[in-house]
Amino acid sequence: MFCRPATLIYPSRRSGGPMKIKEANVTVMVTDMKRAIHFYVDVLGLELKANYGDQYAQVASPGVMIGLHPATKGSSHPGGSGNVSVGFGVESLAAAIEELKAKGVAFSRVVEDRPTKLAFFTDPDGNPLYLSQTARLGSR
């Protein structure tokens, strides 16, 4: 019996055609917007795309938009279990660790198993972040 992979297409209610997602982002819950913006822009070097004061901000890294949202009663707790971790690919893990340590970032764990090296740290609210360096094919 031959089975084709399932393709999910959700019809748009307005046009009758398939829905198209134009962009996506990861939202990180934070306790202090100014501190979070400083960390993601000044420490990590991401680009500030939008800033709506204490309501919301967007920072961009190649390939991903991160929404910074203040934690409110009933929302996810910053740094709590079940939050999404955000990873940033780098050319040189050692150089990135050195640069971020100089800016006050503490790393909880570094894994140097091939083919990917990882370095784990958190933002000021305890949200899990990591750096990754993937070896090029044929390199050792």
C-alpha positions as a printed NumPy array, in Angstrom:
array([[  0.   ,   0.   ,   0.   ],
       [  1.398,   3.383,  -1.015],
       [  0.792,   6.376,   1.231],
       [  1.635,   9.943,   0.324],
       [  2.694,  12.37 ,   3.057],
       [ -0.196,  14.431,   4.323],
       [ -0.347,  18.042,   3.186],
       [ -2.285,  20.386,   5.394],
       [ -3.859,  23.381,   3.725],
       [ -6.164,  25.564,   5.743],
       [ -8.602,  27.532,   3.597],
       [ -8.799,  31.252,   4.156],
       [-12.234,  32.404,   5.209],
       [-11.951,  35.598,   3.155],
       [-10.555,  34.484,  -0.185],
       [-11.45 ,  30.809,  -0.243],
       [ -7.798,  29.963,  -1.023],
       [ -5.096,  28.477,   1.174],
       [ -3.837,  30.571,   4.071],
       [ -0.311,  31.899,   3.637],
       [  1.763,  32.83 ,   6.647],
       [  3.769,  35.934,   5.78 ],
       [  6.058,  35.952,   8.821],
       [  6.549,  34.38 ,  12.232],
       [  8.217,  35.242,  15.49 ],
       [  9.136,  33.729,  18.832],
       [  7.727,  35.658,  21.802],
       [  9.818,  35.848,  24.951],
       [  8.12 ,  36.936,  28.182],
       [ 10.165,  39.485,  30.153],
       [  9.824,  41.411,  33.419],
       [ 11.595,  44.635,  32.401],
       [ 11.317,  45.827,  28.794],
       [ 14.214,  48.306,  28.95 ],
       [ 16.535,  45.689,  30.439],
       [ 15.41 ,  43.079,  27.876],
       [ 15.919,  45.461,  24.936],
       [ 19.366,  46.386,  26.261],
       [ 20.321,  42.712,  26.538],
       [ 19.063,  41.586,  23.138],
       [ 20.279,  44.693,  21.244],
       [ 23.379,  45.926,  23.082],
       [ 24.716,  42.647,  24.474],
       [ 23.689,  40.135,  21.784],
       [ 23.828,  42.624,  18.898],
       [ 20.359,  41.991,  17.456],
       [ 18.555,  44.708,  15.502],
       [ 15.704,  46.586,  17.198],
       [ 12.854,  46.522,  14.657],
       [ 10.015,  47.976,  16.745],
       [  9.615,  49.411,  20.221],
       [  6.209,  50.129,  21.714],
       [  7.489,  51.262,  25.095],
       [  6.541,  48.93 ,  27.918],
       [  4.011,  47.066,  25.739],
       [  6.06 ,  45.163,  23.143],
       [  9.29 ,  45.214,  21.159],
       [ 10.675,  43.239,  18.244],
       [ 14.334,  42.391,  17.757],
       [ 15.68 ,  40.609,  14.692],
       [ 18.377,  38.072,  14.064],
       [ 18.979,  36.584,  10.628],
       [ 16.181,  34.079,  10.149],
       [ 14.085,  34.858,  13.22 ],
       [ 12.097,  37.716,  14.707],
       [ 11.867,  37.754,  18.506],
       [  8.974,  39.513,  20.207],
       [  9.663,  40.817,  23.705],
       [  6.471,  40.961,  25.73 ],
       [  5.975,  42.001,  29.333],
       [  4.765,  39.215,  31.575],
       [  1.291,  39.838,  32.914],
       [ -0.854,  38.109,  35.483],
       [ -1.955,  34.796,  34.02 ],
       [  0.708,  34.733,  31.291],
       [  3.786,  32.551,  31.07 ],
       [  6.389,  33.289,  33.692],
       [  9.747,  34.498,  32.335],
       [ 12.441,  31.87 ,  32.727],
       [  9.945,  29.211,  33.772],
       [  9.918,  25.652,  32.556],
       [  8.14 ,  25.015,  29.304],
       [  9.38 ,  28.209,  27.669],
       [ 10.934,  28.006,  24.254],
       [ 14.704,  28.241,  24.07 ],
       [ 16.141,  30.478,  21.355],
       [ 19.336,  29.485,  19.581],
       [ 21.757,  31.687,  17.667],
       [ 24.141,  30.143,  15.13 ],
       [ 27.682,  31.532,  15.169],
       [ 30.812,  30.983,  13.086],
       [ 33.11 ,  30.564,  16.101],
       [ 31.664,  29.393,  19.392],
       [ 34.861,  30.205,  21.298],
       [ 34.978,  33.779,  19.973],
       [ 31.265,  34.346,  20.675],
       [ 31.611,  33.023,  24.239],
       [ 34.602,  35.287,  24.854],
       [ 32.764,  38.339,  23.504],
       [ 29.612,  37.702,  25.54 ],
       [ 31.545,  36.908,  28.732],
       [ 33.225,  40.317,  28.364],
       [ 29.7  ,  41.804,  28.347],
       [ 28.737,  39.99 ,  31.556],
       [ 26.98 ,  36.919,  30.152],
       [ 27.459,  33.749,  32.223],
       [ 27.312,  30.361,  30.519],
       [ 25.761,  27.432,  32.362],
       [ 27.084,  24.693,  30.104],
       [ 29.232,  24.234,  26.998],
       [ 28.935,  21.055,  24.918],
       [ 31.682,  20.464,  22.386],
       [ 30.582,  17.165,  20.844],
       [ 30.817,  16.993,  17.064],
       [ 29.232,  17.996,  14.72 ],
       [ 27.577,  20.784,  16.73 ],
       [ 29.037,  22.718,  19.645],
       [ 26.581,  24.416,  22.025],
       [ 26.875,  27.034,  24.772],
       [ 23.878,  27.626,  27.049],
       [ 23.032,  30.864,  28.862],
       [ 19.977,  32.91 ,  29.833],
       [ 18.658,  36.394,  29.318],
       [ 18.197,  38.641,  32.392],
       [ 14.79 ,  37.015,  33.087],
       [ 16.169,  33.482,  32.997],
       [ 14.766,  32.587,  29.565],
       [ 16.963,  29.869,  28.025],
       [ 19.199,  30.848,  25.107],
       [ 22.058,  29.086,  23.385],
       [ 24.791,  29.573,  20.819],
       [ 25.55 ,  26.859,  18.28 ],
       [ 28.44 ,  26.234,  15.93 ],
       [ 27.917,  23.491,  13.385],
       [ 30.989,  21.959,  11.784],
       [ 31.235,  22.188,   8.015],
       [ 31.098,  18.912,   6.147],
       [ 34.559,  17.377,   5.909],
       [ 36.017,  19.448,   8.774],
       [ 37.237,  17.923,  11.981]])
